[in-house]
Amino acid sequence: MGTSTSLPLPFLEASQPLLHWWGEQWLKSTVPIAKLHLTWLETVTEAMQIEAAFFQAMAESGEKLTQCFSYNDGDHSPAALNSCYHEIMQTLTDAHFQRLEKVAELSHEFRRCLWEEI
């Protein structure tokens, strides 16, 4: 069998001091980095849930708009379409402002959680 030769990896060699320092900080830290990372991941999860709720509102509004233009519900006068459109836009506006409010709360909650961990 042939011998295997290891190829030099300059980026790995150059990063060893940083990895060593990171390991020391991890072991010395009074606040485990893992807890901070977990807090960050929980915040990202909440942000994704907020976005999913907004996307759901957008999808429901798109469905409602399709129903407004379909010929199954009868009245298709310009006034009825205008009313339907304004109702949809109000729903989307409310969903967007609710989204912004939750994101603002999320930012404050994230900072509070970080300070609690520290």
C-alpha positions in Angstrom: 0.0 0.0 0.0 1.1 3.5 -0.7 1.7 6.1 2.0 -0.7 9.0 2.2 0.8 12.4 2.1 -1.0 15.3 3.8 -1.4 18.4 1.8 -0.6 21.6 3.6 -3.6 23.7 4.4 -2.4 27.2 5.0 -5.8 28.6 5.9 -6.1 25.9 8.6 -2.6 26.6 10.0 -3.3 30.3 10.0 -6.5 29.9 11.9 -5.1 27.7 14.7 -4.3 30.6 17.0 -7.8 31.9 16.7 -9.3 28.5 17.3 -7.1 28.0 20.3 -8.1 31.4 21.7 -11.8 30.7 21.0 -11.5 27.4 22.9 -9.9 29.1 25.9 -12.6 31.7 26.0 -15.2 29.0 25.8 -13.7 27.2 28.8 -13.1 30.4 30.9 -16.3 32.1 30.2 -18.7 32.7 33.0 -21.4 33.0 30.5 -21.3 29.9 28.2 -21.4 30.9 24.6 -23.8 28.0 24.0 -26.5 29.8 26.0 -26.0 33.0 24.0 -26.1 31.0 20.8 -29.3 29.3 21.9 -30.9 32.7 22.7 -30.0 33.9 19.3 -31.4 30.8 17.6 -34.7 31.1 19.6 -34.9 34.7 18.4 -34.3 33.7 14.8 -37.0 31.0 15.2 -39.5 33.6 16.5 -38.6 35.9 13.6 -39.2 33.1 11.1 -42.6 32.4 12.7 -43.5 36.1 12.4 -42.6 36.0 8.7 -44.6 32.8 8.2 -47.7 34.4 9.7 -47.2 37.4 7.4 -46.8 35.1 4.4 -50.0 33.3 5.4 -51.9 36.6 5.5 -50.5 37.4 2.0 -51.6 34.0 0.7 -55.1 34.4 2.2 -55.4 37.9 0.7 -54.4 36.5 -2.7 -57.0 33.9 -2.4 -59.6 36.5 -1.4 -58.6 38.6 -4.4 -59.0 35.6 -6.7 -62.5 35.1 -5.2 -63.3 38.7 -5.9 -62.5 38.3 -9.5 -64.2 34.9 -9.9 -67.7 34.8 -11.4 -69.0 32.4 -8.7 -70.1 35.1 -6.2 -72.3 37.2 -8.4 -71.7 41.0 -8.1 -68.7 42.1 -10.2 -69.4 45.8 -10.5 -66.5 48.2 -10.2 -67.8 49.3 -6.8 -67.9 45.7 -5.5 -64.3 45.0 -6.8 -63.1 48.3 -5.2 -64.6 47.4 -1.9 -63.1 43.9 -2.0 -59.7 45.4 -3.0 -59.8 47.9 -0.1 -60.7 45.2 2.3 -57.8 43.1 1.2 -55.4 46.0 1.4 -56.6 46.8 4.9 -56.0 43.2 5.9 -52.5 43.3 4.5 -51.8 46.7 6.1 -52.9 45.4 9.5 -50.8 42.2 9.0 -47.8 44.3 8.1 -48.1 46.6 11.1 -48.6 43.6 13.4 -45.4 42.1 11.9 -43.5 45.3 12.5 -44.7 45.5 16.1 -43.7 41.9 16.8 -40.3 42.4 15.3 -39.7 45.5 17.4 -40.8 43.6 20.5 -38.5 40.7 19.4 -35.5 43.0 19.3 -36.2 44.2 22.9 -36.8 40.7 24.1 -33.6 39.5 22.5 -31.6 42.2 24.2 -33.3 41.4 27.5 -32.5 37.7 27.1 -28.9 38.5 26.3 -28.5 40.6 29.4 -30.1 37.9 31.5 -27.5 35.4 30.2 -24.6 37.8 30.8 
